[in-house]
Amino acid sequence: MSSCSDKRVSQHSSPLSLSICPVCRRTVGSMSDSSAAPAQSKSKTKPCKRGSLHSRTSPDLCGSADVRPLMSQRSLPGTPVTHKHLPIDLRTSMDGKYKEIAEELLARSLTDSDMRCAPYEFPEESPIEQLEEKRHRLERQISQDVKLEPEILLRAKQDFMKIDSAADLEYLKDSHVDEVDLHHMETLVEKNFQRVSISGEEKCGVPFTDLVDAAKCVVKALFIREKYMALSLQTFYKTTGRSLQELSQRPPDIDAYEDLHESPVDSDMSVHAPVSETHPYEGQDMKNLPPDAGYSCKMVDGVIHVYTAQNPMDKSTELDLPYPDLQEYIADMNVMMALIINGPVKSFCYRRLQYLSSKFQMHVLLNEMKELAAQKKVPHRDFYNIRKVDTHIHASSCMNQKHLLRFIKSSMKKYPDEIVRMQGGRGQTMMEVFENMNLTAYDLSVDTLDMHADRNTFHRFDKFNSKYNPIGESILREIFIKTDNHIHGKYFGHIVKEVMSDLEESKYQNAELRLSIYGRSMDEWDKLALWAVSHSVYSDNVRWLVQIPRLFDVYRTKQQLSNFQQMLENIFLPLFEVTINPSSHPQLHLLLQHVVGFDSVDDESKPEHHVFNLDSPSPARWCDDDNPPYSYYLYYMYVNMTVLNHLRRRRGFNTFVLRPHCGEAGPIHHLVSGFMLSENISHGLLLRKAPVLQYLYYLAQVGIAMSPLSNNSLFLSYHRNPLPEYLSRGLMVSLSTDDPLQFHFTKVSGGGARRSCLRTRVSKSHWLGPDYTKEGPISNDIRRTNVPDIRVGYRYETLCEELHLITQAIRTQELDRIEEEDGLSFTSSQPTR
């Protein structure tokens, strides 16, 4: 009778594993345990040269420490520059065909909406309502058990929490002693829980040759993202970065993955960060601003260049501020587009995603009670008493409808005679505005405001935008929720400050509000900064993002802009000027200290009539009425932000990140651009149709702020939202409100709250604990986050296993190739007889 050896599912900690005999189909038990991930170390970085991505700070796989001369790194169309510097062989059958494949895919996306997404859509299971009901039933059951049999439950819990440390340690030493250091091993044993693992040959479910090709493609994509994140001073996920470093045998550079350097705090320190003693906008002496650096700047081909001399015509004085040139970006974009439609890669990624879903369901089945028990042991911590950050919320709709209604009625009573707008050369008072509408304060209600997004807005972005107008009147929108109007945004400033006051009173709620810069004129930044400073719109619970609507075609049609470069100059030149000389825009300098990044917004479902490639017109020559494609916008936002970040780093100022709306609708290549250039994205709905991209977003742990209630009114009904599926697979998702004025509020779980804190760019030690930057369960402080160490440990181990799977496949293939070459060399060296 043949032996029973095949893939087996093992449940660790209770070290029983089950195997199925391929002949008799009977179940056989054995003992096994879990594995852990390798350790890490630190090293310093050196600056890289302008126009080149091959440096110690960017993912140069050679890891050379020499300083390279300033030169232009160019690549042939369809061949990424960095591939020839890889110390490992990542060549696949698609090499040399990237440009053709990508252009064909992009062309089809312009003509056929059905071809915009990969033909995969995952089954929609486990609706939010069912998960909530299941959780509530379990909590009620536990509460009843605690009341009825506290002593029995306590003894059972002690039994359940027992650690079979001897067996666990023995298994770890036997199976992974070369990969796991003792510190991580002790951590895993201390945070013990029931683990599920797969063993046996070909445990990924695909032939080894397909595994190697898929692994090479996936690793190639991760290297591309790491390169662009490092160059722009954005963060790349530490665990993934460490795996790539070990694969390429580079010295570790952990500092590149730190998003913020914080002063250490004690583990027992308060969960509340210190409150500002003085208002940052009040009592500021403009004479004490940082000095003028004496630089000059000029935009060339859509990218701002900085010069040490006052005359920007002298190119020899240009500062060495690196950014990726267009040719390299297009080549990398072609690689990414070719990868996501490769059949074997899609099959591999789809299988891995399905496995991650199943593994999580098994984890919940085995460990849910222990996780709930761990949460209940923590005093004073529940959903309402943990730190939460709404990382996707628009300032113009940050209030709910009842709040706005109450504020409008109050303003009508307090300021009836204040002139609020000009019409026909004469001023109109507040009372006259409402009299012209035949309305009184008594007539107003939430229903008459009519600002709630309903089914009429589904796939109608134009109707959704009209919901920003109270009572359907754009005049009221201009008066109450605009920063630039006759009263200099007075009412909008007041209502935003009321929202901030509510956040401060709740203690645990924070938000990153989005303000708009349109790029129609150069003075928009100064007007926005004047609004914030003059009305003292600030809170320790709020940071700003600046959203840039993709509306060039509208401005061009109205003759407000002559070309796309003029729009870019209006957006970025004031930022470079205030960085070089803060006294040139003093209010803007104060505002930028509380701005964390940029967002790109608009209706993604609008058709695009142009494919972004090397033949695309430069921004100075883009004079058509057609709107540039999404990737065109994102690239020029990214490169200018990258140059600006390096300049601000030199000056000792804060830097920015890119967090666009991405994957809400439209072509799939939006998500490709977002993966390459953005630290985080908002929405990401289309990942459900692109298994390769979804797997890449998982491995890179790209933050995704999701808004199911917003999607329900615009693009995807609530019960079909992929958030539960993303969550089960381990994607870095958090819930956000998007537009409370239209959708009201969305409740997030403790895990989602912790992820929302991790994705924001503020000091987080007080919120998450002093070790939050570390990896694995040690990074979690359940007293602050209310997230069980078991869940954090599961997520960390699962990610490490996936990264180990793909990197080990490449290493194995490399070893086989070396052994084969050595064998050939030995044969050829034998003397002939």
C-alpha positions in Angstrom: 0.0 0.0 0.0 1.4 3.4 -0.9 2.3 5.9 1.8 -0.1 8.6 2.8 2.0 11.7 1.9 0.4 14.7 0.3 -0.6 18.3 1.1 -1.8 18.5 4.6 -3.6 21.2 6.6 -2.0 21.5 10.1 -3.4 23.2 13.1 -0.5 24.5 15.3 -0.4 25.1 19.0 -2.7 22.2 19.4 0.0 20.5 17.3 -2.3 18.2 15.3 -2.1 18.1 11.5 -4.3 16.2 9.2 -3.3 14.6 5.9 -5.3 12.9 3.3 -4.1 9.7 1.7 -4.3 10.0 -2.1 -5.2 6.3 -2.4 -7.6 5.5 0.4 -8.8 9.1 1.0 -8.6 8.5 4.8 -7.5 11.2 7.2 -4.2 10.7 9.1 -3.0 12.9 12.0 0.6 14.1 12.7 2.3 16.8 14.9 3.5 20.1 13.5 3.8 23.8 14.4 4.2 27.3 13.0 7.0 29.2 11.4 8.1 32.7 11.7 9.6 35.5 9.6 13.3 36.5 9.6 14.7 39.4 11.5 15.9 42.8 10.3 18.6 45.3 10.8 19.3 49.0 10.0 21.6 51.1 7.9 21.9 54.6 6.6 21.1 56.0 3.1 22.9 58.3 0.8 21.3 60.8 -1.6 20.8 59.8 -5.2 21.3 61.8 -8.4 18.7 63.7 -10.3 17.1 61.8 -13.2 18.4 58.5 -11.9 16.6 56.0 -9.8 19.6 53.7 -9.3 20.9 54.6 -5.9 21.0 53.4 -2.3 17.8 55.2 -1.5 16.0 53.8 -4.5 15.9 50.0 -5.0 19.3 49.5 -6.7 19.6 45.8 -6.4 23.3 45.9 -6.7 23.6 47.7 -3.4 26.8 49.5 -4.4 27.9 52.3 -2.1 29.7 54.4 -4.7 28.4 57.8 -5.8 27.5 57.7 -9.4 28.1 60.6 -11.7 25.2 62.8 -12.8 23.9 61.3 -16.0 20.6 60.6 -17.7 19.3 57.1 -17.2 17.5 56.2 -20.4 15.8 53.0 -21.5 14.6 51.6 -24.8 10.8 51.6 -25.2 9.3 48.7 -23.4 12.4 47.9 -21.3 12.6 49.2 -17.7 15.9 50.8 -16.9 16.4 48.9 -13.7 16.2 45.4 -15.1 19.8 45.3 -16.2 20.9 46.1 -12.7 19.1 43.2 -11.0 21.5 40.8 -9.3 18.9 38.0 -9.7 17.4 36.7 -12.9 13.8 38.0 -13.3 13.5 37.4 -17.0 10.2 35.9 -18.2 8.7 34.9 -21.5 7.1 38.4 -21.8 10.4 40.3 -21.8 10.6 42.4 -24.9 6.9 42.5 -25.5 5.8 44.8 -22.7 5.2 47.8 -24.9 3.1 46.0 -27.4 1.0 44.2 -24.8 0.4 47.4 -22.8 -0.5 49.5 -25.8 -2.9 46.9 -27.0 -4.6 46.6 -23.6 -4.8 50.4 -23.2 -6.2 50.8 -26.7 -8.9 48.2 -26.0 -9.8 50.0 -22.8 -10.6 53.2 -24.8 -12.9 51.4 -27.3 -14.6 48.7 -25.3 -15.8 49.3 -21.8 -16.1 45.5 -21.2 -12.3 45.1 -21.6 -11.5 47.7 -19.0 -11.1 45.0 -16.3 -9.6 41.6 -16.1 -12.3 38.9 -16.6 -12.3 37.9 -12.9 -14.8 38.8 -10.3 -14.7 37.0 -7.0 -17.8 35.5 -5.4 -19.5 37.9 -3.1 -20.0 36.1 0.2 -20.2 37.1 3.9 -22.3 40.3 3.7 -21.6 42.8 6.4 -24.9 42.3 8.0 -24.3 38.5 8.5 -20.9 39.1 9.9 -22.3 41.7 12.4 -25.1 39.3 13.4 -22.6 36.5 14.0 -20.4 38.7 16.1 -23.3 39.9 18.2 -24.5 36.4 18.9 -21.0 35.3 20.0 -20.7 38.3 22.3 -24.1 37.6 23.9 -23.2 34.0 24.4 -19.9 34.9 26.1 -21.6 37.5 28.3 -24.2 34.8 29.4 -21.4 32.3 30.1 -19.5 34.8 32.2 -22.6 35.5 34.3 -23.6 31.9 34.8 -20.3 30.1 35.2 -17.4 32.5 35.9 -15.2 29.9 37.7 -15.7 27.2 35.1 -15.1 29.7 32.2 -11.9 30.9 33.9 -10.5 27.4 34.3 -11.5 26.6 30.7 -9.8 29.8 29.5 -6.6 29.0 31.4 -6.6 25.5 29.8 -7.2 27.0 26.4 -4.4 29.5 26.8 -1.8 26.9 27.7 1.3 26.8 25.6 2.8 23.6 24.4 6.1 25.4 24.4 8.3 22.3 24.3 6.6 20.9 21.2 6.3 24.3 19.5 10.0 25.1 20.1 11.1 21.7 18.9 9.1 22.0 15.7 10.4 25.5 15.0 14.0 24.5 15.6 13.6 21.5 13.3 11.9 23.2 10.4 13.0 26.9 10.3 16.1 27.2 12.4 18.0 28.8 9.6 15.3 31.4 8.9 13.9 32.4 12.3 15.8 34.2 14.9 15.3 33.5 18.6 13.6 36.8 19.3 10.8 36.2 16.8 10.5 32.6 17.9 9.9 33.7 21.5 7.4 36.3 20.3 5.4 33.6 18.4 5.4 31.2 21.3 4.2 33.9 23.7 1.4 35.0 21.4 0.2 31.4 20.9 -2.9 30.6 18.9 -4.3 27.9 16.6 -2.4 28.1 13.3 -3.2 26.6 9.9 -0.4 25.8 7.4 0.1 23.8 4.2 2.9 21.4 3.8 4.0 19.0 1.0 5.4 19.5 -2.5 3.8 22.1 -4.8 1.8 23.5 -1.9 0.8 26.6 -3.9 -1.4 24.4 -6.2 0.4 25.2 -9.5 3.4 23.6 -11.3 6.8 24.8 -10.2 7.6 26.4 -13.6 4.4 28.5 -13.4 5.2 29.3 -9.8 8.7 30.6 -10.8 7.3 32.7 -13.6 4.6 34.1 -11.5 7.0 34.8 -8.6 9.3 36.7 -10.9 6.5 38.9 -12.2 5.2 39.6 -8.7 8.7 40.4 -7.4 9.4 42.6 -10.4 6.2 44.6 -9.7 7.2 45.0 -6.0 10.6 46.3 -6.9 9.0 48.8 -9.2 6.8 50.1 -6.4 9.7 50.2 -3.9 11.7 52.2 -6.4 9.1 54.9 -6.8 8.2 55.1 -3.0 11.9 55.5 -2.1 12.5 58.2 -4.6 9.5 60.3 -3.6 10.2 59.9 0.2 7.0 58.0 0.7 6.8 54.9 2.8 7.1 51.3 1.6 5.8 48.5 3.9 8.7 47.4 6.1 8.1 43.6 6.1 7.8 43.5 2.3 10.9 45.7 1.9 12.9 43.5 4.1 12.0 40.4 2.0 13.1 42.2 -1.1 16.3 43.3 0.5 17.1 39.7 1.5 16.3 38.5 -2.0 18.5 41.0 -3.7 21.2 40.6 -1.0 21.3 44.4 -0.4 22.3 45.8 3.0 19.1 46.6 4.9 17.9 50.1 4.8 15.1 50.2 7.4 15.1 54.0 7.7 13.7 54.2 4.2 10.4 52.6 5.4 9.9 54.8 8.5 7.1 57.3 7.8 7.9 59.6 10.8 10.7 59.8 13.3 9.2 60.3 16.7 10.7 60.9 20.1 10.3 57.7 22.2 7.4 57.4 24.6 6.9 55.2 27.6 4.6 52.2 27.2 2.4 53.4 30.1 2.1 57.0 28.8 -1.4 58.4 28.2 -3.2 57.4 25.0 -3.8 61.1 24.3 -1.0 63.0 22.6 0.1 66.3 24.2 -2.3 69.1 23.2 -0.8 72.3 21.6 -0.4 75.0 24.3 -0.6 77.8 21.8 -2.5 78.2 18.6 -0.2 77.7 15.6 -1.7 80.5 13.6 -2.0 83.1 16.4 0.8 85.3 17.7 3.2 84.3 15.0 6.0 86.8 14.3 6.5 86.7 10.6 10.1 88.0 11.1 11.1 84.7 12.7 10.3 82.6 9.6 13.1 80.5 8.1 15.5 82.6 5.9 15.4 82.8 2.2 17.5 80.1 0.5 18.2 82.3 -2.5 17.2 79.7 -5.0 15.1 80.2 -8.2 12.8 77.8 -9.9 11.3 77.2 -13.4 9.0 74.6 -14.9 10.5 72.7 -17.9 8.4 70.1 -19.7 5.9 69.9 -16.9 8.5 69.5 -14.1 9.8 72.3 -11.9 13.6 72.6 -11.7 15.4 74.5 -8.9 18.6 76.5 -9.4 21.0 77.8 -6.8 21.4 81.1 -8.8 18.7 83.7 -9.1 18.8 83.4 -12.9 17.1 80.1 -13.8 18.6 80.2 -17.3 22.0 79.1 -16.0 21.5 75.3 -16.0 24.9 74.6 -14.5 23.5 75.8 -11.1 20.6 73.3 -11.1 20.1 71.5 -7.8 20.4 67.7 -7.7 16.7 66.9 -6.9 15.9 63.4 -8.3 12.8 62.3 -10.1 11.9 59.6 -12.6 12.0 60.7 -16.2 9.0 60.1 -18.5 10.8 57.3 -20.5 11.5 55.2 -17.4 7.9 55.7 -16.1 6.3 54.6 -19.4 8.6 51.6 -19.5 7.7 50.5 -16.0 4.0 51.2 -16.7 4.2 48.9 -19.7 5.7 46.1 -17.6 2.9 46.5 -15.1 0.2 46.4 -17.7 1.7 43.3 -19.3 1.8 41.5 -15.9 -1.8 42.0 -15.0 -3.1 40.3 -18.2 -0.6 37.4 -18.1 -2.7 34.2 -17.9 -0.5 32.0 -15.6 0.2 35.0 -13.3 -3.6 35.7 -13.0 -4.2 32.0 -12.2 -1.5 32.0 -9.5 -2.7 35.2 -7.9 -6.3 34.1 -8.0 -5.5 30.9 -6.3 -3.4 32.6 -3.6 -6.3 35.1 -2.9 -8.8 32.3 -2.6 -6.4 30.5 -0.2 -6.0 33.6 1.9 -9.8 33.9 2.2 -10.2 30.3 3.2 -7.3 30.5 5.7 -8.9 33.5 7.4 -12.2 31.8 7.8 -10.4 28.8 9.4 -8.5 31.2 11.7 -11.7 32.9 12.8 -13.3 29.5 13.4 -10.4 28.4 15.6 -9.4 31.6 17.4 -12.5 33.9 17.5 -13.3 33.1 21.1 -9.8 33.7 22.2 -9.7 37.1 20.4 -13.0 38.1 22.0 -11.7 37.1 25.4 -8.5 39.1 24.9 -10.6 42.2 24.0 -12.9 41.8 27.0 -9.9 41.6 29.4 -8.8 45.2 28.4 -10.6 47.8 30.6 -12.2 50.9 29.1 -11.5 50.0 25.5 -14.2 49.4 22.9 -15.0 50.9 19.5 -15.8 54.3 21.0 -12.7 54.5 23.1 -10.0 53.7 20.6 -8.3 56.2 18.3 -9.8 56.4 14.8 -8.8 58.5 11.8 -11.1 59.2 8.9 -8.5 59.2 6.1 -10.9 60.0 3.3 -13.3 62.9 4.0 -14.0 66.1 2.1 -14.0 69.3 4.1 -16.9 70.7 2.1 -19.1 67.8 3.3 -17.5 67.0 6.7 -20.7 67.9 8.6 -24.0 66.0 8.5 -27.2 67.4 7.1 -28.7 68.2 10.5 -25.6 70.1 11.5 -25.6 72.2 8.3 -29.3 72.9 8.7 -28.9 74.1 12.2 -25.9 76.3 11.2 -27.8 77.9 8.3 -30.8 78.7 10.5 -28.4 80.1 13.2 -26.6 82.3 10.6 -29.9 83.7 9.3 -30.8 84.8 12.8 -27.4 86.2 13.8 -26.3 87.9 10.5 -29.5 88.8 8.6 -28.0 92.1 7.4 -24.5 91.0 6.5 -23.6 91.4 2.8 -22.8 87.9 1.7 -22.5 88.2 -2.1 -22.4 90.7 -4.9 -24.9 90.7 -7.8 -25.2 93.3 -10.5 -22.7 95.6 -8.8 -24.6 95.7 -5.5 -24.3 93.7 -2.3 -26.9 91.2 -1.2 -27.6 90.6 2.5 -28.3 87.2 4.0 -32.0 88.0 4.4 -32.3 89.2 0.8 -30.8 86.0 -0.5 -33.4 83.9 1.2 -36.2 86.3 0.4 -35.4 85.9 -3.3 -35.9 82.2 -2.8 -39.2 82.7 -0.9 -37.8 80.9 2.1 -37.7 81.6 5.8 -35.8 79.8 8.6 -39.0 78.1 9.6 -39.4 76.6 6.1 -36.0 74.9 6.1 -35.7 71.2 7.0 -33.4 68.3 6.2 -35.9 67.3 3.4 -35.9 70.8 1.8 -32.1 70.9 1.9 -32.2 67.8 -0.4 -28.5 67.0 0.0 -28.8 63.2 0.6 -27.4 61.0 -2.2 -30.2 58.6 -3.2 -30.7 56.1 -6.0 -31.0 58.9 -8.5 -27.2 59.5 -8.2 -26.3 55.9 -9.1 -23.8 56.2 -12.0 -24.7 59.8 -12.3 -21.7 61.8 -11.0 -23.2 65.0 -12.3 -26.3 64.6 -10.1 -24.1 63.7 -7.2 -22.2 66.9 -7.5 -25.4 68.9 -7.6 -26.2 67.4 -4.1 -23.6 69.8 -2.7 -26.0 72.7 -3.4 -28.4 73.3 -0.4 -32.0 73.4 -1.7 -30.5 72.9 -5.1 -29.1 76.5 -5.1 -25.5 77.0 -6.0 -25.7 80.4 -4.3 -26.0 78.8 -0.9 -23.1 76.5 -1.6 -21.0 79.5 -2.5 -22.0 81.3 0.8 -21.7 78.4 3.3 -19.2 75.8 2.0 -16.7 77.7 -0.1 -13.4 79.2 1.1 -13.2 81.8 -1.7 -16.3 84.1 -1.7 -17.3 87.7 -0.9 -17.0 87.1 2.9 -13.7 85.2 2.5 -15.1 81.8 3.6 -16.3 83.1 7.0 -19.3 80.7 7.4 -17.4 77.7 6.0 -14.6 78.4 8.5 -17.1 78.6 11.4 -18.9 75.3 10.6 -15.6 73.5 10.0 -14.4 74.7 13.4 -17.6 73.3 14.9 -16.9 69.9 13.4 -13.4 70.2 14.8 -14.8 71.0 18.2 -17.0 67.9 18.0 -13.9 65.7 17.2 -12.0 67.2 20.1 -14.9 66.6 22.5 -15.1 62.9 21.5 -11.3 62.7 22.2 -10.8 59.6 20.0 -11.9 60.8 16.6 -9.5 62.4 14.0 -9.9 63.3 10.4 -7.8 64.3 7.3 -10.0 66.9 5.6 -9.6 67.6 1.9 -9.4 71.2 0.6 -9.5 72.0 -3.1 -6.9 73.7 -5.3 -8.1 73.9 -8.9 -5.0 75.3 -10.7 -6.9 78.0 -12.5 -4.8 80.9 -11.0 -1.6 81.4 -9.2 -3.2 83.0 -6.1 -5.4 80.1 -5.1 -2.9 78.9 -2.5 -2.6 82.3 -0.9 -6.4 82.6 -0.7 -6.7 79.2 0.9 -3.9 79.9 3.4 -5.5 83.3 4.3 -8.8 81.6 4.9 -7.3 79.0 7.3 -5.1 81.5 9.2 -7.5 84.5 9.4 -10.3 82.3 10.7 -8.0 80.1 12.9 -9.2 76.9 11.3 -7.0 74.4 13.2 -7.3 71.5 15.5 -4.9 68.9 16.9 -7.5 66.3 15.7 -7.4 67.4 12.1 -4.8 67.4 9.3 -5.3 68.6 5.7 -5.0 67.0 2.3 -5.2 69.1 -0.9 -7.3 67.6 -3.6 -6.8 68.6 -7.2 -9.8 68.0 -9.5 -9.0 66.7 -12.9 -11.0 69.5 -14.7 -8.5 70.9 -17.2 -10.9 70.3 -20.1 -13.5 72.5 -18.3 -11.0 75.3 -17.7 -9.6 75.1 -21.2 -13.1 75.3 -22.7 -13.8 78.5 -20.7 -10.4 79.9 -21.9 -9.1 80.1 -18.3 -6.0 78.1 -19.2 -3.9 78.0 -22.4 -2.2 74.6 -21.8 -1.8 71.9 -19.2 1.6 73.2 -18.0 -0.1 76.5 -16.9 -2.3 74.4 -14.6 0.7 72.6 -13.2 2.5 75.9 -12.6 -0.5 77.4 -10.8 -0.5 74.3 -8.5 3.2 73.8 -7.8 5.1 77.0 -8.3 3.7 78.7 -5.1 4.7 75.6 -3.1 8.3 75.9 -4.4 8.4 79.6 -3.8 7.3 79.3 -0.2 9.7 76.5 0.4 12.6 78.5 -1.0 11.5 81.7 0.8 8.8 81.3 3.5 8.5 85.1 3.8 7.1 85.2 0.2 3.9 83.5 1.3 3.9 83.6 5.2 0.4 82.3 5.7 1.0 79.5 3.2 4.1 78.5 5.1 2.0 78.1 8.3 -0.7 76.1 6.5 1.7 73.7 4.9 3.0 72.6 8.3 -0.4 70.8 8.7 -0.8 69.5 5.1 0.1 65.8 4.7 -0.4 65.2 1.0 -2.2 65.5 -2.3 -5.3 63.9 -3.7 -6.5 63.6 -7.3 -10.3 63.7 -7.6 -13.0 63.5 -10.3 -15.3 61.0 -12.0 -13.1 58.1 -13.0 -15.9 56.6 -15.2 -15.5 59.4 -17.7 -14.1 58.1 -21.0 -10.5 58.7 -21.8 -9.6 59.5 -25.4 -5.9 59.3 -25.2 -3.3 56.7 -24.3 -0.4 58.0 -22.2 2.9 57.0 -23.9 6.1 58.6 -25.2 4.3 60.1 -28.1 1.9 62.0 -25.8 2.3 65.8 -26.0 4.2 67.5 -23.2 2.2 69.6 -20.8 3.3 72.8 -22.6 1.9 71.4 -25.9 -1.3 70.0 -24.4 -3.6 72.7 -25.7 -6.6 70.5 -26.7 -10.0 70.7 -25.1 -9.8 67.0 -24.3 -8.8 66.1 -20.7 -5.5 64.3 -20.2 -5.8 60.6 -19.0 -5.7 59.7 -15.4 -2.1 58.4 -15.5 -0.9 61.6 -17.2 -2.3 63.7 -14.3 -0.9 61.3 -11.7 2.6 61.2 -13.2 3.0 65.0 -13.3 1.6 65.3 -9.8 4.0 62.7 -8.6 7.2 64.0 -10.2 6.6 67.6 -9.0 5.8 66.4 -5.5 9.0 64.3 -5.6 11.2 67.2 -6.5 9.3 69.4 -3.9 9.8 66.7 -1.2 13.6 66.6 -1.7 13.7 70.4 -1.6 11.7 70.5 1.6 13.8 67.8 3.1 16.9 69.9 2.4 15.2 72.9 4.1 14.1 70.8 7.1 10.3 71.1 6.3 7.7 68.4 6.3 7.2 66.3 3.1 4.0 65.2 1.4 2.4 61.9 0.1 0.2 61.1 -2.8 -3.2 59.6 -1.9 -5.5 59.8 -5.0 -9.0 58.5 -5.5 -8.3 55.4 -7.5 -10.2 52.3 -8.7 -13.6 53.6 -7.9 -14.6 53.2 -11.6 -13.1 53.4 -15.0 -10.2 51.5 -16.6 -8.0 49.1 -14.6 -4.8 51.0 -15.4 -5.8 53.7 -12.9 -5.0 51.1 -10.2 -1.7 50.4 -11.9 -0.7 54.1 -11.7 -1.9 54.1 -8.1 0.2 51.1 -7.2 3.4 52.6 -8.7 3.1 56.2 -7.5 0.8 56.4 -4.5 1.4 55.7 -0.8 -2.3 55.0 -0.2 -5.4 55.2 -2.3 -9.2 55.7 -1.8 -11.9 53.3 -2.9 -10.1 50.5 -4.9 -13.3 48.8 -5.9 -12.0 47.5 -9.2 -9.4 45.4 -7.4 -12.1 42.8 -7.1 -11.8 42.3 -10.9 -8.0 42.2 -11.1 -6.5 39.3 -9.1 -2.9 40.2 -10.0 -3.3 43.8 -8.8 -5.2 42.7 -5.7 -2.5 40.3 -4.7 0.2 43.0 -5.3 -1.8 45.5 -3.2 -1.8 42.8 -0.5 1.9 42.0 -0.6 2.8 45.7 -0.6 0.2 46.5 2.1 -1.0 49.6 0.2 -3.5 51.4 2.3 -7.0 51.5 0.9 -9.6 53.8 2.5 -13.0 52.4 1.5 -16.4 54.0 1.7 -19.2 51.4 1.2 -22.0 53.9 1.8 -20.6 56.3 -0.8 -20.1 53.5 -3.3 -23.7 52.4 -2.7 -25.0 55.7 -4.0 -22.6 56.0 -6.9 -21.1 52.9 -8.4 -21.6 49.6 -6.5 -24.6 48.5 -4.4 -23.9 47.9 -0.7 -24.3 44.1 -0.7 -21.8 43.7 -3.5 -19.0 45.8 -1.9 -15.8 43.9 -1.8 -14.7 45.3 1.6 -15.4 42.0 3.6 -13.5 40.0 1.0 -10.5 42.5 1.1 -10.5 42.3 4.9 -10.5 38.5 5.0 -7.6 38.4 2.6 -5.5 40.8 4.6 -5.5 43.9 2.4 -4.7 47.1 4.4 -8.2 48.5 4.3 -9.9 51.0 6.6 -13.4 52.5 6.5 -14.0 56.2 5.8 -17.0 58.4 5.5 -16.1 60.2 2.2 -19.0 62.7 2.4 -21.0 62.6 5.7 -23.2 65.4 4.3 -24.5 63.0 1.7 -24.0 59.6 3.3 -23.9 60.2 7.1 -21.4 58.2 9.1 -19.8 54.8 8.7 -18.8 52.7 11.7 -15.4 51.0 11.7 -14.2 48.0 13.7 -11.2 48.1 16.0 -8.9 46.5 13.4 -10.0 49.1 10.8 -9.5 51.9 13.4 -5.9 50.7 14.0 -5.2 50.6 10.2 -6.6 54.1 9.7 -4.2 55.3 12.4 -1.3 53.6 10.7 -2.1 55.2 7.4 -2.1 58.8 8.6 1.1 60.9 8.8 1.1 62.2 12.3 2.7 61.2 15.6 1.1 57.9 16.5 3.1 56.6 19.5 0.5 57.8 21.9 -2.3 56.3 19.9 -0.8 52.9 19.1 2.0 52.4 21.5 5.8 53.1 21.5 6.6 50.0 19.3 4.0 50.5 16.6 6.8 50.8 13.9 8.0 47.2 14.7 6.8 44.1 13.0 4.4 41.4 14.2 2.5 41.2 17.5 5.2 43.2 19.4 4.0 46.3 17.4 0.5 46.1 18.9 -0.6 47.5 22.3 -4.1 46.1 22.9 -4.5 48.5 25.8 -4.6 51.3 23.2 -5.9 49.7 20.0 -8.3 47.0 21.4 -7.0 44.7 18.6 -6.0 41.2 19.9 -2.3 40.3 19.5 -3.6 37.0 18.0 -5.1 38.9 15.0 -2.0 41.0 14.5 0.2 37.9 14.8 -1.9 36.0 12.3 -1.8 38.9 9.7 2.0 39.2 10.1 2.7 35.5 9.8 0.5 35.0 6.8 2.1 37.9 5.0 5.6 36.5 5.7 4.5 33.1 4.4 3.3 34.6 1.1 6.5 36.6 0.7 8.5 33.5 1.6 6.6 31.5 -1.0 7.5 33.8 -3.9 11.0 34.6 -2.9 11.9 31.0 -2.1 10.7 30.0 -5.6 13.1 32.5 -7.2 16.0 31.4 -4.9 15.3 27.7 -5.7 15.3 28.4 -9.5 18.5 30.3 -9.2 20.2 27.5 -7.3 19.0 25.0 -9.8 20.4 27.1 -12.6 23.8 27.5 -10.9 24.0 23.8 -10.2 23.2 23.1 -13.8 25.9 25.5 -15.0 28.4 24.0 -12.6 27.5 20.5 -14.0 28.1 21.7 -17.5 31.4 23.3 -16.7 32.5 20.1 -14.9 31.5 18.0 -17.9 33.3 20.2 -20.4 36.5 20.2 -18.3 36.8 16.3 -18.4 39.5 15.1 -20.7 38.4 13.3 -23.8 39.7 9.8 -24.5 
